Each structure stands twice: as structure tokens, then as C-alpha cells.
Amino acid sequence: MATLFIVLGLFFAGGVWSFWKQKLPKGVVLVLGIASAMCLATGVMRL
């Protein structure tokens, strides 16, 4: 389960990078960044 959260967090981080380069609204990028950080933190803590 920890691996799933880490992979999901990295997927969201890639989305943040992609959305930032496409100049999407900062609110969308911020929410996706928070989701990425939460998934990565959850995955690391479950290890």
C-alpha cells in the first residue's frame, strides 16, 4: 500500500509540473501539489 501512495504522489507531482508549464491557474496547481505532498507523506509514513 505504501508503494501505491508513493507512486500516486509522484504521478501528481508530474501533473503539477505539467500544469505549471501549461500556465494553468495557480489554484489548480496548488491543490494538485498539496495532494501530491499528502500522498508522498502517507506513503513514506506507511513504510
PDB file of N, H, CA, C and O in Angstrom:
ATOM      1  N   MET A   1       0.824  -1.191   0.000  1.00  0.00           N
ATOM      2  CA  MET A   1       0.000   0.000   0.000  1.00  0.00           C
ATOM      3  C   MET A   1       0.869   1.256   0.000  1.00  0.00           C
ATOM      4  O   MET A   1       0.524   2.255  -0.632  1.00  0.00           O
ATOM      5  N   ALA A   2       1.989   1.204   0.705  1.00  0.00           N
ATOM      6  H   ALA A   2       2.269   0.393   1.219  1.00  0.00           H
ATOM      7  CA  ALA A   2       2.882   2.359   0.746  1.00  0.00           C
ATOM      8  C   ALA A   2       3.404   2.676  -0.647  1.00  0.00           C
ATOM      9  O   ALA A   2       3.515   3.842  -1.025  1.00  0.00           O
ATOM     10  N   THR A   3       3.722   1.643  -1.404  1.00  0.00           N
ATOM     11  H   THR A   3       3.632   0.695  -1.097  1.00  0.00           H
ATOM     12  CA  THR A   3       4.231   1.852  -2.759  1.00  0.00           C
ATOM     13  C   THR A   3       3.182   2.530  -3.624  1.00  0.00           C
ATOM     14  O   THR A   3       3.514   3.391  -4.439  1.00  0.00           O
ATOM     15  N   LEU A   4       1.932   2.155  -3.460  1.00  0.00           N
ATOM     16  H   LEU A   4       1.663   1.456  -2.799  1.00  0.00           H
ATOM     17  CA  LEU A   4       0.846   2.763  -4.232  1.00  0.00           C
ATOM     18  C   LEU A   4       0.742   4.262  -3.944  1.00  0.00           C
ATOM     19  O   LEU A   4       0.592   5.065  -4.864  1.00  0.00           O
ATOM     20  N   PHE A   5       0.821   4.631  -2.673  1.00  0.00           N
ATOM     21  H   PHE A   5       0.943   3.978  -1.926  1.00  0.00           H
ATOM     22  CA  PHE A   5       0.747   6.044  -2.315  1.00  0.00           C
ATOM     23  C   PHE A   5       1.947   6.825  -2.865  1.00  0.00           C
ATOM     24  O   PHE A   5       1.792   7.954  -3.330  1.00  0.00           O
ATOM     25  N   ILE A   6       3.121   6.233  -2.813  1.00  0.00           N
ATOM     26  H   ILE A   6       3.246   5.316  -2.436  1.00  0.00           H
ATOM     27  CA  ILE A   6       4.315   6.919  -3.325  1.00  0.00           C
ATOM     28  C   ILE A   6       4.208   7.104  -4.840  1.00  0.00           C
ATOM     29  O   ILE A   6       4.525   8.175  -5.358  1.00  0.00           O
ATOM     30  N   VAL A   7       3.768   6.077  -5.541  1.00  0.00           N
ATOM     31  H   VAL A   7       3.510   5.207  -5.121  1.00  0.00           H
ATOM     32  CA  VAL A   7       3.606   6.190  -6.998  1.00  0.00           C
ATOM     33  C   VAL A   7       2.538   7.222  -7.340  1.00  0.00           C
ATOM     34  O   VAL A   7       2.717   8.014  -8.265  1.00  0.00           O
ATOM     35  N   LEU A   8       1.441   7.220  -6.610  1.00  0.00           N
ATOM     36  H   LEU A   8       1.295   6.577  -5.859  1.00  0.00           H
ATOM     37  CA  LEU A   8       0.383   8.195  -6.842  1.00  0.00           C
ATOM     38  C   LEU A   8       0.883   9.621  -6.575  1.00  0.00           C
ATOM     39  O   LEU A   8       0.562  10.548  -7.318  1.00  0.00           O
ATOM     40  N   GLY A   9       1.665   9.780  -5.516  1.00  0.00           N
ATOM     41  H   GLY A   9       1.926   9.027  -4.913  1.00  0.00           H
ATOM     42  CA  GLY A   9       2.240  11.093  -5.212  1.00  0.00           C
ATOM     43  C   GLY A   9       3.174  11.568  -6.309  1.00  0.00           C
ATOM     44  O   GLY A   9       3.164  12.748  -6.660  1.00  0.00           O
ATOM     45  N   LEU A  10       3.980  10.671  -6.857  1.00  0.00           N
ATOM     46  H   LEU A  10       3.988   9.712  -6.573  1.00  0.00           H
ATOM     47  CA  LEU A  10       4.872  11.041  -7.957  1.00  0.00           C
ATOM     48  C   LEU A  10       4.082  11.365  -9.223  1.00  0.00           C
ATOM     49  O   LEU A  10       4.458  12.259  -9.981  1.00  0.00           O
ATOM     50  N   PHE A  11       2.986  10.640  -9.450  1.00  0.00           N
ATOM     51  H   PHE A  11       2.680   9.914  -8.834  1.00  0.00           H
ATOM     52  CA  PHE A  11       2.119  10.928 -10.590  1.00  0.00           C
ATOM     53  C   PHE A  11       1.532  12.333 -10.464  1.00  0.00           C
ATOM     54  O   PHE A  11       1.519  13.098 -11.429  1.00  0.00           O
ATOM     55  N   PHE A  12       1.048  12.663  -9.273  1.00  0.00           N
ATOM     56  H   PHE A  12       1.058  12.042  -8.489  1.00  0.00           H
ATOM     57  CA  PHE A  12       0.507  14.012  -9.041  1.00  0.00           C
ATOM     58  C   PHE A  12       1.593  15.071  -9.184  1.00  0.00           C
ATOM     59  O   PHE A  12       1.330  16.161  -9.692  1.00  0.00           O
ATOM     60  N   ALA A  13       2.810  14.763  -8.741  1.00  0.00           N
ATOM     61  H   ALA A  13       3.024  13.878  -8.329  1.00  0.00           H
ATOM     62  CA  ALA A  13       3.909  15.722  -8.882  1.00  0.00           C
ATOM     63  C   ALA A  13       4.201  15.982 -10.362  1.00  0.00           C
ATOM     64  O   ALA A  13       4.500  17.111 -10.751  1.00  0.00           O
ATOM     65  N   GLY A  14       4.115  14.947 -11.172  1.00  0.00           N
ATOM     66  H   GLY A  14       3.873  14.029 -10.856  1.00  0.00           H
ATOM     67  CA  GLY A  14       4.272  15.138 -12.616  1.00  0.00           C
ATOM     68  C   GLY A  14       3.155  16.007 -13.178  1.00  0.00           C
ATOM     69  O   GLY A  14       3.383  16.812 -14.081  1.00  0.00           O
ATOM     70  N   GLY A  15       1.965  15.847 -12.652  1.00  0.00           N
ATOM     71  H   GLY A  15       1.779  15.194 -11.918  1.00  0.00           H
ATOM     72  CA  GLY A  15       0.839  16.692 -13.063  1.00  0.00           C
ATOM     73  C   GLY A  15       1.059  18.144 -12.681  1.00  0.00           C
ATOM     74  O   GLY A  15       0.731  19.050 -13.448  1.00  0.00           O
ATOM     75  N   VAL A  16       1.615  18.367 -11.497  1.00  0.00           N
ATOM     76  H   VAL A  16       1.882  17.631 -10.874  1.00  0.00           H
ATOM     77  CA  VAL A  16       1.916  19.733 -11.064  1.00  0.00           C
ATOM     78  C   VAL A  16       2.890  20.375 -12.049  1.00  0.00           C
ATOM     79  O   VAL A  16       2.685  21.510 -12.481  1.00  0.00           O
ATOM     80  N   TRP A  17       3.935  19.656 -12.399  1.00  0.00           N
ATOM     81  H   TRP A  17       4.101  18.734 -12.049  1.00  0.00           H
ATOM     82  CA  TRP A  17       4.939  20.179 -13.333  1.00  0.00           C
ATOM     83  C   TRP A  17       4.299  20.486 -14.690  1.00  0.00           C
ATOM     84  O   TRP A  17       4.550  21.537 -15.282  1.00  0.00           O
ATOM     85  N   SER A  18       3.477  19.562 -15.170  1.00  0.00           N
ATOM     86  H   SER A  18       3.273  18.709 -14.690  1.00  0.00           H
ATOM     87  CA  SER A  18       2.821  19.735 -16.468  1.00  0.00           C
ATOM     88  C   SER A  18       1.867  20.928 -16.442  1.00  0.00           C
ATOM     89  O   SER A  18       1.873  21.749 -17.359  1.00  0.00           O
ATOM     90  N   PHE A  19       1.053  21.025 -15.401  1.00  0.00           N
ATOM     91  H   PHE A  19       1.047  20.359 -14.656  1.00  0.00           H
ATOM     92  CA  PHE A  19       0.091  22.126 -15.315  1.00  0.00           C
ATOM     93  C   PHE A  19       0.795  23.461 -15.164  1.00  0.00           C
ATOM     94  O   PHE A  19       0.330  24.468 -15.697  1.00  0.00           O
ATOM     95  N   TRP A  20       1.920  23.485 -14.440  1.00  0.00           N
ATOM     96  H   TRP A  20       2.298  22.666 -14.007  1.00  0.00           H
ATOM     97  CA  TRP A  20       2.678  24.724 -14.255  1.00  0.00           C
ATOM     98  C   TRP A  20       3.234  25.198 -15.600  1.00  0.00           C
ATOM     99  O   TRP A  20       3.197  26.390 -15.902  1.00  0.00           O
ATOM    100  N   LYS A  21       3.746  24.269 -16.403  1.00  0.00           N
ATOM    101  H   LYS A  21       3.776  23.300 -16.158  1.00  0.00           H
ATOM    102  CA  LYS A  21       4.299  24.622 -17.709  1.00  0.00           C
ATOM    103  C   LYS A  21       3.205  25.069 -18.682  1.00  0.00           C
ATOM    104  O   LYS A  21       3.473  25.857 -19.589  1.00  0.00           O
ATOM    105  N   GLN A  22       1.969  24.571 -18.502  1.00  0.00           N
ATOM    106  H   GLN A  22       1.751  23.931 -17.766  1.00  0.00           H
ATOM    107  CA  GLN A  22       0.856  24.969 -19.361  1.00  0.00           C
ATOM    108  C   GLN A  22       0.220  26.275 -18.899  1.00  0.00           C
ATOM    109  O   GLN A  22      -0.724  26.759 -19.523  1.00  0.00           O
ATOM    110  N   LYS A  23       0.729  26.846 -17.815  1.00  0.00           N
ATOM    111  H   LYS A  23       1.496  26.453 -17.308  1.00  0.00           H
ATOM    112  CA  LYS A  23       0.236  28.108 -17.260  1.00  0.00           C
ATOM    113  C   LYS A  23      -1.233  28.027 -16.840  1.00  0.00           C
ATOM    114  O   LYS A  23      -1.997  28.974 -17.030  1.00  0.00           O
ATOM    115  N   LEU A  24      -1.617  26.884 -16.265  1.00  0.00           N
ATOM    116  H   LEU A  24      -0.997  26.115 -16.110  1.00  0.00           H
ATOM    117  CA  LEU A  24      -2.968  26.755 -15.735  1.00  0.00           C
ATOM    118  C   LEU A  24      -3.095  27.591 -14.465  1.00  0.00           C
ATOM    119  O   LEU A  24      -2.083  28.006 -13.900  1.00  0.00           O
ATOM    120  N   PRO A  25      -4.319  27.845 -14.007  1.00  0.00           N
ATOM    121  CA  PRO A  25      -4.494  28.672 -12.801  1.00  0.00           C
ATOM    122  C   PRO A  25      -3.712  28.111 -11.606  1.00  0.00           C
ATOM    123  O   PRO A  25      -3.615  26.898 -11.415  1.00  0.00           O
ATOM    124  N   LYS A  26      -3.166  29.023 -10.820  1.00  0.00           N
ATOM    125  H   LYS A  26      -3.245  30.008 -10.975  1.00  0.00           H
ATOM    126  CA  LYS A  26      -2.323  28.617  -9.698  1.00  0.00           C
ATOM    127  C   LYS A  26      -3.093  27.840  -8.640  1.00  0.00           C
ATOM    128  O   LYS A  26      -2.506  27.029  -7.924  1.00  0.00           O
ATOM    129  N   GLY A  27      -4.394  28.074  -8.531  1.00  0.00           N
ATOM    130  H   GLY A  27      -4.870  28.733  -9.113  1.00  0.00           H
ATOM    131  CA  GLY A  27      -5.209  27.324  -7.565  1.00  0.00           C
ATOM    132  C   GLY A  27      -5.237  25.839  -7.885  1.00  0.00           C
ATOM    133  O   GLY A  27      -5.164  24.999  -6.988  1.00  0.00           O
ATOM    134  N   VAL A  28      -5.345  25.522  -9.174  1.00  0.00           N
ATOM    135  H   VAL A  28      -5.405  26.205  -9.902  1.00  0.00           H
ATOM    136  CA  VAL A  28      -5.366  24.117  -9.589  1.00  0.00           C
ATOM    137  C   VAL A  28      -4.018  23.472  -9.291  1.00  0.00           C
ATOM    138  O   VAL A  28      -3.956  22.353  -8.781  1.00  0.00           O
ATOM    139  N   VAL A  29      -2.943  24.181  -9.609  1.00  0.00           N
ATOM    140  H   VAL A  29      -2.993  25.090 -10.024  1.00  0.00           H
ATOM    141  CA  VAL A  29      -1.600  23.660  -9.367  1.00  0.00           C
ATOM    142  C   VAL A  29      -1.364  23.478  -7.872  1.00  0.00           C
ATOM    143  O   VAL A  29      -0.753  22.495  -7.455  1.00  0.00           O
ATOM    144  N   LEU A  30      -1.841  24.412  -7.072  1.00  0.00           N
ATOM    145  H   LEU A  30      -2.338  25.211  -7.411  1.00  0.00           H
ATOM    146  CA  LEU A  30      -1.666  24.332  -5.624  1.00  0.00           C
ATOM    147  C   LEU A  30      -2.400  23.124  -5.038  1.00  0.00           C
ATOM    148  O   LEU A  30      -1.841  22.397  -4.217  1.00  0.00           O
ATOM    149  N   VAL A  31      -3.636  22.911  -5.453  1.00  0.00           N
ATOM    150  H   VAL A  31      -4.090  23.502  -6.120  1.00  0.00           H
ATOM    151  CA  VAL A  31      -4.403  21.772  -4.936  1.00  0.00           C
ATOM    152  C   VAL A  31      -3.732  20.457  -5.324  1.00  0.00           C
ATOM    153  O   VAL A  31      -3.627  19.540  -4.510  1.00  0.00           O
ATOM    154  N   LEU A  32      -3.280  20.376  -6.572  1.00  0.00           N
ATOM    155  H   LEU A  32      -3.365  21.122  -7.233  1.00  0.00           H
ATOM    156  CA  LEU A  32      -2.607  19.159  -7.020  1.00  0.00           C
ATOM    157  C   LEU A  32      -1.285  18.967  -6.275  1.00  0.00           C
ATOM    158  O   LEU A  32      -0.909  17.836  -5.968  1.00  0.00           O
ATOM    159  N   GLY A  33      -0.584  20.053  -5.986  1.00  0.00           N
ATOM    160  H   GLY A  33      -0.889  20.972  -6.236  1.00  0.00           H
ATOM    161  CA  GLY A  33       0.659  19.964  -5.223  1.00  0.00           C
ATOM    162  C   GLY A  33       0.427  19.480  -3.802  1.00  0.00           C
ATOM    163  O   GLY A  33       1.203  18.686  -3.272  1.00  0.00           O
ATOM    164  N   ILE A  34      -0.645  19.963  -3.191  1.00  0.00           N
ATOM    165  H   ILE A  34      -1.276  20.609  -3.622  1.00  0.00           H
ATOM    166  CA  ILE A  34      -0.978  19.519  -1.833  1.00  0.00           C
ATOM    167  C   ILE A  34      -1.335  18.038  -1.835  1.00  0.00           C
ATOM    168  O   ILE A  34      -0.928  17.294  -0.943  1.00  0.00           O
ATOM    169  N   ALA A  35      -2.100  17.613  -2.843  1.00  0.00           N
ATOM    170  H   ALA A  35      -2.431  18.217  -3.567  1.00  0.00           H
ATOM    171  CA  ALA A  35      -2.464  16.192  -2.948  1.00  0.00           C
ATOM    172  C   ALA A  35      -1.210  15.334  -3.133  1.00  0.00           C
ATOM    173  O   ALA A  35      -1.097  14.256  -2.549  1.00  0.00           O
ATOM    174  N   SER A  36      -0.278  15.814  -3.941  1.00  0.00           N
ATOM    175  H   SER A  36      -0.369  16.690  -4.415  1.00  0.00           H
ATOM    176  CA  SER A  36       0.968  15.088  -4.163  1.00  0.00           C
ATOM    177  C   SER A  36       1.759  14.963  -2.863  1.00  0.00           C
ATOM    178  O   SER A  36       2.242  13.882  -2.525  1.00  0.00           O
ATOM    179  N   ALA A  37       1.889  16.062  -2.142  1.00  0.00           N
ATOM    180  H   ALA A  37       1.497  16.940  -2.416  1.00  0.00           H
ATOM    181  CA  ALA A  37       2.643  16.037  -0.885  1.00  0.00           C
ATOM    182  C   ALA A  37       1.986  15.112   0.139  1.00  0.00           C
ATOM    183  O   ALA A  37       2.679  14.396   0.862  1.00  0.00           O
ATOM    184  N   MET A  38       0.660  15.124   0.205  1.00  0.00           N
ATOM    185  H   MET A  38       0.097  15.706  -0.382  1.00  0.00           H
ATOM    186  CA  MET A  38      -0.035  14.259   1.160  1.00  0.00           C
ATOM    187  C   MET A  38       0.141  12.789   0.805  1.00  0.00           C
ATOM    188  O   MET A  38       0.352  11.959   1.689  1.00  0.00           O
ATOM    189  N   CYS A  39       0.057  12.458  -0.486  1.00  0.00           N
ATOM    190  H   CYS A  39      -0.113  13.132  -1.205  1.00  0.00           H
ATOM    191  CA  CYS A  39       0.241  11.061  -0.901  1.00  0.00           C
ATOM    192  C   CYS A  39       1.664  10.596  -0.620  1.00  0.00           C
ATOM    193  O   CYS A  39       1.868   9.486  -0.128  1.00  0.00           O
ATOM    194  N   LEU A  40       2.646  11.434  -0.928  1.00  0.00           N
ATOM    195  H   LEU A  40       2.480  12.336  -1.328  1.00  0.00           H
ATOM    196  CA  LEU A  40       4.039  11.050  -0.672  1.00  0.00           C
ATOM    197  C   LEU A  40       4.292  10.881   0.830  1.00  0.00           C
ATOM    198  O   LEU A  40       4.954   9.932   1.252  1.00  0.00           O
ATOM    199  N   ALA A  41       3.765  11.800   1.622  1.00  0.00           N
ATOM    200  H   ALA A  41       3.228  12.571   1.279  1.00  0.00           H
ATOM    201  CA  ALA A  41       3.958  11.715   3.071  1.00  0.00           C
ATOM    202  C   ALA A  41       3.290  10.456   3.633  1.00  0.00           C
ATOM    203  O   ALA A  41       3.858   9.777   4.487  1.00  0.00           O
ATOM    204  N   THR A  42       2.097  10.154   3.156  1.00  0.00           N
ATOM    205  H   THR A  42       1.635  10.706   2.463  1.00  0.00           H
ATOM    206  CA  THR A  42       1.397   8.955   3.617  1.00  0.00           C
ATOM    207  C   THR A  42       2.184   7.691   3.245  1.00  0.00           C
ATOM    208  O   THR A  42       2.329   6.776   4.056  1.00  0.00           O
ATOM    209  N   GLY A  43       2.684   7.657   2.016  1.00  0.00           N
ATOM    210  H   GLY A  43       2.566   8.400   1.358  1.00  0.00           H
ATOM    211  CA  GLY A  43       3.457   6.501   1.576  1.00  0.00           C
ATOM    212  C   GLY A  43       4.719   6.305   2.392  1.00  0.00           C
ATOM    213  O   GLY A  43       5.049   5.183   2.775  1.00  0.00           O
ATOM    214  N   VAL A  44       5.427   7.393   2.659  1.00  0.00           N
ATOM    215  H   VAL A  44       5.159   8.304   2.348  1.00  0.00           H
ATOM    216  CA  VAL A  44       6.660   7.313   3.435  1.00  0.00           C
ATOM    217  C   VAL A  44       6.365   6.891   4.881  1.00  0.00           C
ATOM    218  O   VAL A  44       7.090   6.084   5.462  1.00  0.00           O
ATOM    219  N   MET A  45       5.295   7.449   5.446  1.00  0.00           N
ATOM    220  H   MET A  45       4.707   8.105   4.974  1.00  0.00           H
ATOM    221  CA  MET A  45       4.972   7.108   6.841  1.00  0.00           C
ATOM    222  C   MET A  45       4.503   5.661   6.972  1.00  0.00           C
ATOM    223  O   MET A  45       4.679   5.058   8.031  1.00  0.00           O
ATOM    224  N   ARG A  46       3.915   5.092   5.930  1.00  0.00           N
ATOM    225  H   ARG A  46       3.772   5.582   5.070  1.00  0.00           H
ATOM    226  CA  ARG A  46       3.475   3.695   5.993  1.00  0.00           C
ATOM    227  C   ARG A  46       4.624   2.722   5.849  1.00  0.00           C
ATOM    228  O   ARG A  46       4.486   1.540   6.165  1.00  0.00           O
ATOM    229  N   LEU A  47       5.773   3.216   5.369  1.00  0.00           N
ATOM    230  H   LEU A  47       5.885   4.176   5.112  1.00  0.00           H
ATOM    231  CA  LEU A  47       6.931   2.317   5.268  1.00  0.00           C
ATOM    232  C   LEU A  47       7.364   1.964   6.676  1.00  0.00           C
ATOM    233  O   LEU A  47       8.324   1.215   6.858  1.00  0.00           O
TER     234      LEU A  47
END
